[in-house]
């Protein structure tokens, strides 16, 4: 994808164009690429705005707003809360009638970020100083297993945040992990089908390797006229920030193992593909033509 097209897609996403409409306008771009770009831009926004939601003033504001809406007026904090009489049942709780979701819209805060703030102060019994200074490991546990939250109202609200937040939810992280594992498995399957011997990350860790690409080939292959000795799998779009962060990793593999390639399965910005001559190829798919015959004059034992 040309960088000019990438910026056009980002502009359309920021203008709230539906992903399918963007794909229709750019027929060569996959829906996976659009979703990946959208997720990356959202993560950039989250990092830029995170400080706004972690200050004591902001946390106390969110806490007071939530308790005022969720609990009886005579309750000072949620150290021993009881459900509000009008609290909806779990099957009815949606972004349309969720208290937490209303606050997210009011204060422009991601749902699961708000959920973590509320859990921090709930566990600190409304003491914002303890909620900030003591990073309670229970917050992470309760975000992973919200059914353990003792208060029914807060439990339902956190569950709603987790269910409908498509950017910062623990469910999203699980999906990302599963997608990454799926594409690594796909890569290994393709190598096995071609009869190419390799070691995966687990194999290399067992051998106490310090740098572990996703695939270390036990015999060199030739792709696009260049030798490949390792393969790194990235199940996302290769934009400029992500590829820049990956540079140290990729060149570390190049230094230790020799030339290799990285596959950005959801595509990448064409202008970033500048290291082929240095020994790092960029692809957006498993190569259709793979040879185990080395170029003339290059012996495998010299690699």
C-alpha positions in Angstrom: 0.0 0.0 0.0 1.4 3.4 -1.0 1.7 5.8 2.0 -0.6 8.3 0.3 -3.3 5.6 0.2 -2.6 4.8 3.9 -3.2 8.4 4.9 -6.4 8.5 2.8 -7.7 5.5 4.7 -6.7 7.0 8.1 -8.6 10.1 7.1 -11.7 8.1 6.2 -11.5 6.2 9.5 -11.3 9.4 11.4 -14.4 10.6 9.5 -16.2 7.4 10.7 -16.5 5.8 7.3 -17.6 2.1 7.8 -14.7 -0.3 7.1 -16.7 -2.1 4.3 -17.2 1.2 2.5 -13.5 1.9 2.6 -12.8 -1.6 1.2 -15.3 -0.9 -1.6 -13.4 2.3 -2.5 -10.0 0.6 -2.3 -10.6 -2.8 -3.8 -7.0 -4.0 -3.3 -7.1 -3.4 0.4 -8.4 -6.2 2.7 -10.9 -5.7 5.5 -8.3 -7.2 7.9 -5.9 -4.3 6.9 -8.6 -1.7 7.6 -9.4 -3.2 11.0 -5.7 -3.4 11.9 -5.1 0.2 10.9 -8.1 1.4 12.9 -6.9 -0.5 15.9 -3.4 1.0 15.6 -4.6 4.6 15.3 -6.9 4.0 18.3 -3.9 2.7 20.4 -2.0 5.8 19.4 -4.9 8.0 20.6 -5.1 6.0 23.9 -1.4 6.5 24.6 -1.6 10.2 23.9 -4.7 10.7 26.2 -3.9 8.2 29.0 -2.5 10.8 31.3 -5.8 12.8 31.2 -7.6 9.9 32.9 -5.0 8.9 35.5 -4.7 12.1 37.4 -6.2 12.2 41.0 -8.7 14.9 39.9 -10.0 12.9 36.9 -10.2 9.6 38.8 -12.2 11.3 41.7 -14.4 13.0 39.1 -15.3 9.7 37.4 -15.8 7.9 40.8 -18.1 10.5 42.2 -20.1 10.7 39.0 -20.5 6.9 38.9 -21.5 6.5 42.5 -23.9 9.4 42.3 -25.7 7.6 39.4 -25.3 4.0 40.5 -25.9 4.0 44.3 -28.4 5.6 46.7 -27.8 9.3 47.5 -26.9 8.6 51.1 -24.1 6.3 50.2 -20.7 8.1 50.5 -18.6 5.4 48.8 -18.9 1.9 47.5 -17.1 0.1 50.3 -20.3 -1.7 51.1 -22.6 -1.0 48.2 -26.0 -2.5 47.4 -27.5 -2.4 44.0 -29.7 0.5 43.0 -33.4 -0.5 42.7 -33.4 0.5 39.1 -30.3 -1.4 38.2 -30.9 -3.4 35.0 -30.4 -7.1 34.8 -27.3 -8.5 33.1 -29.2 -9.4 29.9 -30.5 -5.8 29.6 -27.2 -4.0 30.2 -26.0 -2.4 27.0 -24.2 0.8 26.0 -27.6 2.4 25.7 -28.5 2.0 29.4 -25.1 1.5 31.0 -24.1 4.1 33.6 -20.4 3.5 32.8 -21.0 3.9 29.1 -22.8 7.2 29.6 -19.7 8.5 31.5 -17.4 7.3 28.8 -19.4 9.4 26.3 -19.4 12.4 28.7 -15.7 12.4 29.5 -14.3 10.8 26.3 -12.7 7.9 28.1 -12.4 4.3 26.8 -14.8 2.0 28.6 -12.3 -0.4 30.0 -10.0 2.4 31.1 -13.0 3.7 33.1 -13.7 0.2 34.4 -10.1 0.0 35.8 -10.4 3.4 37.5 -13.7 2.4 39.1 -12.2 -0.9 40.3 -9.1 0.8 41.7 -11.2 3.2 43.8 -13.8 0.5 44.7 -10.9 -1.6 46.1 -9.5 1.4 47.9 -13.0 2.2 49.3 -13.2 5.5 47.5 -9.7 6.8 48.6 -8.3 8.2 45.5 -4.8 8.4 47.0 -4.7 4.7 47.7 -6.4 4.0 44.3 -3.5 5.7 42.5 -0.5 5.0 44.8 -1.2 1.3 45.4 -1.5 -0.5 42.1 -3.8 -3.3 43.3 -3.1 -6.5 41.4 -6.8 -7.4 42.0 -7.8 -4.8 39.4 -6.2 -6.9 36.6 -7.6 -10.1 38.1 -11.1 -8.6 38.2 -10.9 -7.3 34.7 -10.0 -10.9 33.6 -12.7 -12.4 35.8 -15.4 -9.8 36.4 -17.7 -12.4 37.9 -15.6 -12.2 41.0 -16.5 -8.5 41.6 -18.5 -8.6 44.9 -20.8 -5.7 44.1 -23.6 -6.5 41.7 -24.0 -3.0 40.1 -20.3 -2.5 39.6 -19.9 -6.1 38.3 -22.6 -5.5 35.6 -21.1 -2.2 34.6 -17.6 -3.7 34.2 -18.9 -6.7 32.3 -20.7 -4.3 29.9 -17.4 -2.3 29.4 -15.5 -5.5 28.7 -18.1 -6.9 26.3 -18.6 -3.8 24.1 -15.2 -2.1 24.2 -13.6 -3.2 21.0 -10.2 -1.4 21.6 -9.1 -1.8 25.2 -11.0 -4.8 26.5 -9.1 -7.9 27.8 -11.2 -9.8 25.2 -9.5 -7.8 22.5 -6.1 -8.7 23.8 -7.1 -12.4 23.8 -8.3 -12.1 20.2 -5.0 -10.5 19.2 -3.0 -13.3 20.8 -5.2 -15.9 19.1 -4.8 -14.2 15.7 -1.0 -14.0 16.1 -0.9 -17.7 17.0 -3.1 -18.6 14.1 -0.9 -17.0 11.6 2.2 -18.5 13.1 0.5 -21.9 12.8 -0.3 -21.1 9.2 3.3 -20.2 8.5 4.5 -23.5 10.0 2.0 -25.5 8.0 3.1 -24.0 4.7 6.8 -24.8 5.6 5.9 -28.4 6.5 3.9 -28.8 3.3 7.0 -27.7 1.3 9.2 -30.1 3.3 11.4 -27.2 4.7 12.9 -28.1 8.1 12.7 -25.4 10.8 12.7 -24.6 14.5 10.0 -22.5 16.0 10.3 -20.2 19.0 9.6 -22.9 21.5 12.3 -25.1 20.0 14.8 -22.3 20.1 14.0 -21.4 23.7 14.6 -25.1 24.7 18.0 -24.7 23.1 18.6 -21.5 25.2 18.7 -19.2 22.2 18.8 -15.6 23.2 17.1 -14.2 20.1 14.1 -16.2 18.8 12.4 -15.3 15.5 9.2 -17.1 14.9 10.9 -19.4 12.5 14.6 -20.4 12.2 15.1 -22.4 9.1 17.4 -25.4 9.4 18.2 -25.2 5.7 18.3 -21.9 3.7 15.7 -21.1 1.1 15.7 -18.6 -1.7 12.8 -16.0 -2.0 12.8 -13.3 -4.7 16.4 -14.2 -5.5 17.7 -13.7 -2.0 18.6 -16.2 0.8 16.3 -16.4 3.8 17.4 -18.1 7.1 14.6 -16.9 9.4 11.0 -15.6 9.2 9.2 -13.3 11.5 5.4 -13.3 11.5 3.4 -10.2 12.3 -0.4 -10.5 12.3 -1.1 -6.8 11.8 -0.6 -4.0 9.3 3.0 -2.7 9.0 2.6 1.0 9.5 5.5 3.4 10.2 5.4 3.4 14.0 5.1 -0.4 14.3 7.8 -1.1 11.8 10.1 1.4 13.3 9.7 -0.3 16.7 10.4 -3.7 15.0 13.6 -2.5 13.5 15.8 -3.4 16.5 14.3 -6.9 16.6 14.7 -7.6 12.9 18.2 -6.3 12.6 19.1 -8.3 15.7 18.0 -11.4 13.9 20.0 -10.3 10.8 23.1 -9.8 12.9 22.8 -13.2 14.6 21.4 -15.5 11.9 21.9 -13.8 8.6 19.3 -12.6 6.0 15.6 -13.3 6.6 12.1 -11.9 6.0 9.2 -10.5 7.9 5.6 -11.1 6.9 3.1 -8.4 7.7 0.0 -10.6 7.0 -2.4 -7.6 6.8 -0.1 -5.5 4.5 2.4 -2.7 5.0 3.3 0.7 3.7 5.4 0.2 0.5 7.8 3.0 1.3 9.0 1.1 4.4 10.4 -1.8 2.3 13.9 -0.4 2.0 16.0 -3.1 3.7 15.9 -5.8 1.1 19.5 -5.2 0.0 20.6 -5.3 3.7 19.1 -8.7 4.1 15.5 -8.2 5.3 12.6 -8.8 3.0 9.1 -7.5 3.7 6.1 -9.5 2.4 2.4 -9.5 3.0 1.9 -13.2 2.3 3.8 -16.5 2.3 5.9 -16.4 -0.9 4.4 -18.3 -3.8 7.8 -19.3 -5.2 10.3 -20.8 -2.7 13.5 -22.6 -3.8 15.9 -24.6 -1.7 18.6 -24.3 -4.4 21.1 -21.6 -3.5 22.4 -19.1 -6.1 25.5 -20.2 -7.9 28.7 -19.7 -5.9 26.9 -19.7 -2.5 27.5 -22.7 -0.4 25.0 -23.5 2.5 27.8 -24.0 5.0 29.0 -20.4 4.4 25.7 -19.0 5.7 
